[in-house]
Amino acid sequence: MKNRFSWQSRLAEAYASFPEASKKPVIGITGNYSEQSCQLAEGYYKSVVRAGGVPVIIPPVADTDVLINTLERLDGLLLSGGADFNPLYAGEEPSPRLGGINSERDLPELLVTQLAYNRQIPMLGICRGIQTLVMALGGKVNQDISDIAKVRHSQDADRSEPTHSVMIDQDSTLYNIYQDQLSDGQLFVNSFHHQAVADSGPRFRVVAKSSDGIIEAIESREFKSILGVQWHPECMSEDEGAPLFSWLVRQAAHYHEVCGLHRRVLTLDTHCDTPMFFPQGVNFGSRDSRILVDLHKMTEGRQDATIMVAYLPQPKIGETFSSKVDFDVAGPVEYADLIFDKIEALVEKNRNYLSIARTPADLYADKRQGRKSIMLGIENGLALNGQLQNLNHFAQRGIVYMTLCHNGDNDICDSARGCNTHNGVSQFGKQVIREMNRLGVMVDLSHASEKSFYDALDISQQPIVCSHSSCRALCNHPRNLTDDQMRALAAKGGVMQVTIYNGFLVQDGEATVLDALRHLEHAIQVMGIDHVGIGTDFDGDGGIRGLASSSEMLNFTRQLMARGYSERDIQKIWGGNFLRVMGQVQKVRV
């Protein structure tokens, strides 16, 4: 019989083989605060352990350095129950029925919830925790529900005893979690609250209510691993409470895998229009709400690099170029140079964390050194101002591609939104394409008409890219590529980067990350895995629910992994294919 007090024997067991312990996801649990101490009911951490996770307590500290460093080490977050929120955090005065508030907890938990949300960390909110989710993320909490409740929501019975029922929507993650315990969608739960969610806000949908209409559960409507329940599963029997904790631990394990993959692969977004916001004085080094790509969002989404373009609007007949842009410049060449100057200035300002990259090797070097990368591109060959020598000038500045046209015909080619000025690529355009080949600059045919597309494919001696295009078969828009175009592009070794622009993904209504995946998978079916990628068009009206900014890149990878794509496949999608073409094109540089 073992000596129960022989701790050394337990230590010896840990060191008897290698590694000492199996890897398990780390779940942070927000601690309660009472009598000058951080406290936690045993049900929370024991439930996490039983589910296969490693629990750690997050003390109620509002220091952002502490919170961010803590989150960097977590795979999941459990928001625990406790006292009422101070309604002043919601811009409200206290109701006479307000219970005791816990001033030590409110600010730290609102901060940690928003920070965890930005990082795509899986979250489970329990009782006060569901209210924390909506308080932090745009919803509203009722200070007291006694005037509207018809069911008793604060029981005297033992905490493990279910005392009322909730109805769970069949089309929900929560239903899938509890499906073996439900009868016609009904689940029996315990109840200890007088506050409740009044409005789940834009980021959540209500998935369970009690018979009197009180909101009992919410989940993400952005395809994220976030759930909140009003009851206390940690107090119920293991069979009744375990499913939620098992869900959280599974999602945390998946999050850990996704983050590990992002550490190993290089993630490149091949088209963003952030310079369009430079006239507003945006700050790339802050988490600026006016833009979808900045250092913070790239870091949260584990994004390594983006191709930032100088976009030049195409003047209509009778318009001047200067009237179309915000900066006072002499012409298109000067405008593109000004944009590149401003990009270089923001990189210099953040040089410890950010670099200009001009080759695939530069990108990989930056990743090894822990820096983000910006590559330069031109959107609209109008930037040449009709002079071929200006192409050499921009090549010297380091552009990696030039989109031949935009929305309107220019002197190089006809646009998908043009009026067939040249019947495809012009004579000048032929010279431009050949010179781009000679200079090692990729030809980008996003925005080009079908005739321009096929002309350019014939003229170019190098593979061609479409930096931000989607599939016409799924959304009948002239900017999208037909299946025949996609096959022709792949046959010449080129790549098509699916764009995250609502109007290019769905004909009507709201596009989501699932629609972007639908386009990507159609492109893979038509072209093969070696000819696809992602060009978001962030800050050029790109961004959809579930992939709304650079911070949500992880969410896209999570969807790819859930569909069974290998790490090698995901590396190809996240820039590997595009960089293969870039490397081939750049080999011929003079």
N, C-alpha and C positions, 0 to 999 in steps of 0.2 A: 504494500500500500504506500502511495506517494505521501510525502510530508507536505501538507498544504502550505506550510510556512517556508518551504525551501524555495525562495525566489531565485536563488542561483541556478536551480535546475531548470526553471522556466527560461532564464537567460541562456543557458546552455542549449536548450531546444532551438532558440532563435538563431544561434550560431552553428548549429549542427550541419547546415547545408547553406548553399548560396543560390540566390540572394536571401537575405535574412527574412524578408517579408514579401508577399505578393503585392503588386501595385494595385491600389484601390483608389477610387476617386475621393478627393477631399471636399467635404461639405462644411461650409461655414454656417454657423447658427447664431443669429443675433441674440445676445444675452439680455436678460431682464436686469433691472437695477432696483435695489431696495436696501435700505439700511446701510448705505455706504458700501455696498458690495454688488458685484456682478453675479447674477444667479441664473440658473437654468433648470427647469423641470426635467427629471430624468427621462421622461417619455420621449423627448426630442432626440437626445443623443443615443439612447438605447435603440430607438427605431431606426436611426441611420446605420448603426452598427449591424443590426439584424439584416438590413437591406444590402449590406456589403460595402458601405461607405466608411470613411474616416471622419468623425466629427471633430470640429474645432470651434471654440466659442469666440465670437467677435464681440469684444467689449464695447459698450456704448461710448465711443470716443469720436468726436467730430473733426479730428485732425485729418485733413485730406491726404497727407503723406502716409499716415498710418492706414487709412482705408484703401488707398490705391495699392500700396505694397501688400496689403492683406489679400486683395482681390487677385493680384498677380499669382498668388499661390493656391487659389481655390479653383475647383472644378464645378461647384454648385453652391447655391445660397438658399438657406432656409430662414424665412422671416417668421419669428416665433410670436406667440400671443402675449397679451399683457394689457396695460392700462390704456385709457383713451388718449387720442391725440389732442394736443392743444389746437383748437380750431383756428387760432391766429395764423397758423401755417397754411390754412386754406383761405385766408382772407375773411374769416367769419368771427363774429363775437360769440362768446360761450352761451349755450342754452342753459336754462336753470336745471335741466336734467343731466347736464354733463357730469360724468363720473370723475374719478381721480385721474389726473394726467401725470405723465412721467417725463419731466423736462430733460432728464439725462438721455433719454432714448430717442426723442422725436427727430432732432436734427441729424444725428449720426445715421439713423435708419433711412431717412429720406435721401440723404447723400449716397449711402451705400447702394440703395436700390437703383437710383438713376445711373450711378457709375457701373453697376453690374449690368443693367439693361444696355448701356452703350457698348459694353464688351461682349454682349450676346451670352452671358453666363446663365445657365439654367436656374430658374428660381421657383420655389414653392412658398406661398404665403399662407399661414394658418391663423385664423381668427383675426387678431390685430394685424397679422401679416397680409391678409387680403386687402385690408384697409390701407396698409402701407403702400402696397402696389398702386392702388388708384390715387392715393394722395400724392405719390411721387411722380406718377405718369399720366396726369391729365384728367383724372376722374373726380368724383365727389362722394363724400361720406356723410351719411345722416348722423348727427350728434346723438340722436335718440329716436328709436322707432316705436315707442310705446303708443303713439297716436295712430299708427298705421298697422301695427302688427295685430293679427288675429290668433296667432299661435304663440305659446309661451317660448321665448328664446333664451331664457336664463334659468336653467333647471336646478332643482334642489337635489335631484337624484344623484347617485354615484356618478362620477365623471365618465366612467366606462359605459354607462347605460344609454343606449339610444332612446331619445324621447320624442322625436318628430321625424317626418319624412321629407325628402327633397326629390324633385323630379329633374332628371338629367337629360339634356338633349342628346338624341341618338347620334347626331352628326357632330361629335365632339371627342376630343382626346380623353376627357374625363369618363365618358361612356365606355370607351375602349378599356380604360384602366379597371373599371368596376363591373364590366359586363357579366362576369360570372356570379356576381352578388345581386344583380338587379332583377326586379320583377316588373315588367312593363315600364322600365325606366325609373323605378322608384328605389331610393336608397334610404335606410334609416340611420340617423346621425344623432350625436349629442349636441348640446347647445349652451353656450355661456357668453352671451353678449347683449348689449342694449344699443350699440352702434352697429351700422351695417352700410354696405355699399349702396349709394343712391344712384350713381351714374358711373358705369365702368370706364367711360372715356373712350377716346378714339383708338387706343391701342389694344383694347380687350373686348371680348364679347361675353355676354352672360350665358352660361351653360347649365346652370341649375338654380332653381328657386324652391322655396318652401310653399306650402299650400296657400299661404296668405300673400304670396308675391314677393316676399323678401329675397333679395339676391343672396344665394348661398355659394355660388362658385363662378369664377371667371377664368378665361384662358386667352392667350395671345391670338389676335386676329392677323398677326404679321408672320405667322409660321415659325414662331420662336418657342423655345421650351420654357414657358412661363405659365404657372397655374396658381390660382388662389382659391382657398375654401374657407367658409365661415366656421365650420365645425372643427373639433380637435381630434384628428385621427390618432395622435400619439397617446391619447387616453383610452382609446377603444381597444377591444381585443385585437390580438395580432392579425387574425384573419380579416377583421374589419378595417384596421388601420394600415396594415403593411403595404397594400397596393400603391398608395401615393408615395411612400418613401422609396419603394422599389423603382417607381417611375423616375423620381428625382435622381437616384443613384445611377440608373441606366443613362439618363440624359447627360449627367455629369461625366460619365465615362466616355460617352460619345464626344462631348465637348473637348475633353482631354485629348482624344485622338485627333480631332480636327485641328486643335492648336499645335499638336506635334507635327502634323502634316504641313501646316503653314510655316513651321520653323525650318522644315527640310526643303520645301519647294519654293520657287520664286513666283510671286504673283504680280502680274502686269495687267493693268487696265489700259487698253490701247487707244482710248480716246476720252478726254475730258476737256470741258470748255471753261474751266475756272477763271481764266483771264478775262472773260466777259464781265466778271464782277470787280475787276481792278478799279474801274472808275468810282466804285462805292467805297473804296478804301478798306477792303477786307484785309484781315490779318491771318495769314496762313499759319502762323505759329500759335494762334489761339483756337479754341473750339468755336469757330465763328458760325452762328446760326444762319448766316446769309449764303453760305456755300456748302456743297456736299462733299468736297474734298479739302482736307487740311491735315496738318501733321497729327493732330489728336485723332481724327476719324480714321486716318490710315493706320495709326497704331492700334486703335481699338479693333479694327477689322483685320489686323495682321496683313495689311497690303504693303507690298514692297515698293511698287513703282507705278507710275502713270505717265502716259504720253499727253502732255499739255499742249494744246494747239493755239496758234494765233489764228483766230477765226476772222475772216474778212467777209462782211455781207456784200452780196452782189447788187450793185445799183441797177435800178430799172432804167429804161430809156428816158432820158431827160433829167435823171438824177446825177449828182456828183458823188464820188466816193466819200468825200469829207463830210457830206451831210448825213451819212449813214453811221458815222462812228462818234464816240464820245470824246476822244482826244483830238486836239487841234494839231493835225499833221498835214504835210504837203501832199502825200499820196499813199498808195498801197504799200510800197516798199518801206517807207518810213514808218507806217503804222505797224507792220509786222516786226520791224526792228525794235520799235518802242515796246511792243508786247514782250519780245525776247529780253530786252533790257530789264523790264520789270520782273520777269521770271528769274533772271540771274540775280537781281537785287534781293528777292525774297529768299533765294537759295543761300546767298552770302549771309543774310541776316540769321539764317538757321543752319549755318555750315557745320555745326557739330552733329546735326541729325539728318542733313539733307544734301544731296549732290545733284549736279547735272550729269547725266549719263548719255553717251553718244554711241555706245556699242553694247552688244550683249555682255562682253567681258566686263565692261564698266558696271553693269547691273549686278552681276554676280560678286564683283569686288565690294560694292556697296553693301550687299546683303551680308557678306562675311564680316564686314566692319561695323554692322549694326546701324547703317544709315538707310534712309529712304532715297529713292531716285526719281528725278523728273527727266523725261526725254522731251525733245522739242519736235513739233510738227506744224505744218501749215494746212489750214482748211480753206481751200479756194486758191487755185493757181492765179487768180487775180493779183496775188501778191507780187508776181513777176512784173506787173505793169507792162506786159507786152515785150519785155526785153530778156532774151535768153541768158545774157550774162548775169542777170540777177539770181538765176538759179545757182550758179557757182558761189555767189555771195552768201546765199542761205545755206548751201552745203557747208561752207566754211564756218558758219555759225553753229552748225551741228544738227540740223534737222534730220530726222530719220525717215520721214515720209511727207509727201504733199498730196492732199486730196485735190484732184484736178479741178473740180468745180464745186459749187454749192447750189442753192435753190435759184437757178437761173443760168442761162447759157453765158459763157464767157468766151474769151478769144482762143481758148484751148479746146473746148469740147462742149457738147450739148448736155444739159442737165436733165435729170429725171423730172424736174419741175419746170423745164424750159419750153421752148417753142421750135426746136429743131432748126436752129440757125445754120449749122454746118452739116447736117445729116451725119452726125457722129463726131469724130475727132477732126479738128481743122488741120490745115497744113502747118501752122505754127505749133499746134498740139503735137503733131508727129515729131517735130524737132525737140519739143520739151520732153517727151517720153524717152527719146533716144539719149538726150543729155542727162536725164535722171538716171538712166541705166549706166551711163559712163561715169557719173559722179557718185554712184552708190547710194542713191536716194530712192526709197521704195515708192512705187506708183500706187496711189490709193484711189479706188474707183467707187467708194461710197458717194452717193449723190449723183453719179453719172447716169445718163440714159442708157437703155439697152444697146443701142447702136454704138454709142461711145464706149461702152463696156467691151463689146466684141472687137471693135477697132483697136482699142488699147491692148487687148489681149494678143492680137495679131502683131502689133507693132513692137511691143516690149520683148526684149531678149532675156528678161528676168521675170521670175514669178511676181505676181501682182497681189495686192491685199485689198480687202474691203474692211476698213478699220472699225466701222460701226454700221452694220446692216443686219437685216433679219430676213425671214422667209416669206416670199410672196404667196406660197401655197397655203400658209396659215393666216396671213393677213394681207389682203389684196391692196397694197399700197405701192405706188410707182417707185418709192425709195427702196423697197425690198427686192431681193434677188429671186428670180424664178429658179426652179429646180435645174433647168438646162444651163442657166448661168452658173449655178453652183458647181455643176458637174464640169463645165468648161474651165472654171477657175481651179478646181482641184486637179484636173488633168495637166494644167500648166504649173502645178506645184504651189499654187497660191493658197491663201487662207481667208476665211470669212469670220469676222468677229461679231457675234450676236450683240445687238444693242438693246439697252434697257429703257427704251422709249415707249411710252404707253401706246401711242398711235401707230407704231410699227409692230406691235405685238398682238393687239386685238382690234377688230374692226369697230366694235362699240363697247362701251362700258369701261370698267377699271381693270387694268392688267395687274398681275401679281408675279411674284418670283416663280410661281408654277408655270405661268405663260412663257417666261424667259427660258425655263427648262424645256418646255415643249418645243420652242424654236431651236434650241441647241440640239435637242435629240433628233429633230427632223433633219437638221443640217448634218449631223453625224450619220444618219441613215443614208442620206443622199451622197455626201462627200467623203465620209470616213473620218475617224477620230483624229487623223493627222492634219486636218485642214480647217479646224474650227477654233474659236476662242471667244473672248468677251471684250467688247468695247462699249462701256456703259453710256457714254454721252452725258455723264454727270455734269451738272451746271450748264448744260445745253438743253435742258428740259428732260434729261434722262433721270430715271429713278422711279421705282415702283414699290408697292407694298411688299415687304419682305426683302427688298434690296434697294433701300431708299437712299443710301449714301455709302461712302467708303467704309464706314464703321460696320456695315452689314455684310461685308465680303465673306466673313466666316459663315454666315447663314447660308450663302449660296453653296459653299463647299460642303456644309453639313447635308444639304439636299443631294449633292452629287454622291457623297459617300453612302447615304441612305439608299440610293439607287444602284449601288454596287460598283461604281466606277473605281478603278484601281488608282493607287498613288501615281503611277506612270501616266494614266489617262488624265488625271486631274492636273498634273504638271503641264501636259500638252495644252489643255484647255486654258489654264491660267497663264498663258504666254509662251509656252515652249514651242508651239507651232509657229507663232508669229516671229519669235526670235530666230528660229531656223531660217525663215525667209530673210529676215534682216541680215543675218550673218552671210547668207549666200549673196545677197545684193551688194553688201558692203565689201566683199572680196575684190570687186573690180574697181574699187576707188583708184583714181589717178593721183 
